[in-house]
Amino acid sequence: MYGSLDISTSGMIAQRIRLTAIASNIANRGTVLDSEGRINPYRARQVMLAPGDPSARTPDGRALGVHVAEIALDATPIRPREFNPDSPLAYKDGPHAGYVAETNVNPVVEQVNALEASRAYEANVVAAEATKQMLAQALRLLA
């Protein structure tokens, strides 16, 4: 039964990391300049999950749960939508010359992802609580 607590814990950790990436995406939605002041729009981050928990103590535990395999950049293309060649945030050359730079963060998608991640987190909390109650009940029966 201890393995089921590990499974729920790994799920909560993975969803927390996912929520952190989503919050970062929403916070950087308007970031179009890099640290050197060049036009380089922020690209959304996506958390990729994989089965298993490499940090588990036992070989059997490593086969259970979930972990973050990678945090990747979203491949959705950046599509500038406003033509304003006088803006300091407009591309100066290339296929988007004159268009104002914009990130590929879609706030609607991010809100849906946040809702999904928070519900998955809550489900793992409920599963962990149920496991704790079953363990407590089993200990009462043994005593």
C-alpha positions in Angstrom: 0.0 0.0 0.0 2.9 2.4 0.5 3.4 2.3 -3.3 0.0 3.9 -3.8 1.1 6.9 -1.7 4.2 7.2 -3.9 2.1 7.1 -7.0 -0.1 9.9 -5.7 2.9 12.0 -4.6 4.6 11.7 -7.9 1.4 12.8 -9.6 1.1 15.8 -7.4 4.7 16.8 -8.0 4.2 16.5 -11.8 1.0 18.6 -11.8 2.6 21.2 -9.6 5.5 21.6 -12.1 2.9 21.7 -14.9 1.0 24.5 -13.1 4.3 26.4 -12.6 5.0 26.2 -16.4 1.5 27.4 -17.2 1.8 30.3 -14.8 5.1 31.2 -16.4 3.4 31.1 -19.9 0.6 33.4 -18.8 3.0 35.8 -17.0 5.2 36.1 -20.1 2.4 36.4 -22.6 3.5 40.0 -23.4 7.3 39.4 -23.4 8.6 40.0 -26.9 12.1 41.3 -26.1 15.0 39.1 -25.0 17.5 40.1 -22.2 19.6 42.0 -24.8 16.6 44.1 -26.0 16.3 42.2 -29.3 12.9 41.2 -30.7 12.6 37.5 -29.7 9.1 36.6 -28.6 8.6 34.3 -25.6 7.7 30.8 -26.6 5.3 28.9 -24.4 6.6 26.0 -22.4 5.0 22.5 -22.3 5.6 19.9 -19.7 6.0 16.4 -21.0 5.1 13.6 -18.6 6.3 10.0 -18.7 5.4 6.9 -16.8 7.5 5.8 -13.9 9.3 7.5 -11.1 13.1 7.4 -11.5 13.6 8.9 -8.0 11.8 6.0 -6.2 13.9 4.0 -3.8 13.0 0.5 -5.0 13.0 -1.0 -8.5 9.3 -1.8 -8.2 8.7 1.8 -7.2 10.5 3.1 -10.3 7.8 1.4 -12.5 5.0 3.3 -10.7 3.8 6.8 -10.8 4.7 9.6 -13.2 7.6 12.1 -13.7 8.4 15.1 -15.8 10.4 13.9 -18.8 11.0 17.2 -20.4 9.9 20.9 -20.4 9.8 21.7 -24.1 9.2 24.9 -26.1 5.8 24.9 -27.8 6.3 24.5 -31.6 3.2 26.6 -32.5 4.4 29.2 -34.9 4.5 32.9 -33.8 2.1 34.8 -36.0 2.3 38.6 -35.7 -1.2 40.1 -36.2 -0.9 43.9 -36.2 0.9 45.9 -38.9 2.5 48.9 -37.4 6.0 49.6 -38.9 6.5 52.6 -36.6 6.3 50.5 -33.4 9.6 49.7 -31.6 8.3 46.1 -31.3 7.8 45.7 -35.0 10.1 43.3 -37.0 12.5 45.4 -39.1 13.2 42.8 -41.8 12.2 39.3 -42.9 8.8 37.9 -43.8 7.1 39.7 -40.9 8.7 43.1 -41.5 6.5 45.9 -40.1 4.3 43.6 -38.0 4.4 43.9 -34.2 5.9 40.8 -32.5 3.7 38.6 -30.4 4.3 35.4 -28.4 2.7 32.0 -29.2 1.0 31.9 -25.8 -2.8 31.3 -26.1 -4.4 32.4 -22.9 -7.5 30.2 -23.5 -5.4 27.1 -24.0 -3.3 28.0 -20.9 -6.5 28.4 -18.7 -7.8 25.0 -19.9 -4.5 23.4 -19.2 -4.4 25.0 -15.7 -7.9 23.7 -15.0 -6.9 20.2 -16.1 -3.7 20.3 -14.0 -5.4 21.5 -10.9 -8.1 18.9 -11.2 -5.5 16.2 -11.7 -3.6 17.5 -8.6 -6.9 17.4 -6.6 -7.5 13.8 -7.8 -4.1 12.8 -6.5 -4.8 14.4 -3.2 -8.1 12.5 -2.8 -6.3 9.3 -3.7 -3.6 9.9 -1.1 -6.2 10.7 1.5 -8.2 7.5 0.7 -4.9 5.5 1.0 -4.2 7.1 4.4 -7.7 6.2 5.6 -7.3 2.6 4.5 -3.9 2.3 6.2 -5.4 3.8 9.4 -8.3 1.4 9.3 -6.0 -1.6 8.7 -3.9 -0.6 11.7 -7.1 -0.4 13.8 -8.0 -3.9 12.8 -4.5 -5.2 13.7 -4.5 -3.5 17.1 
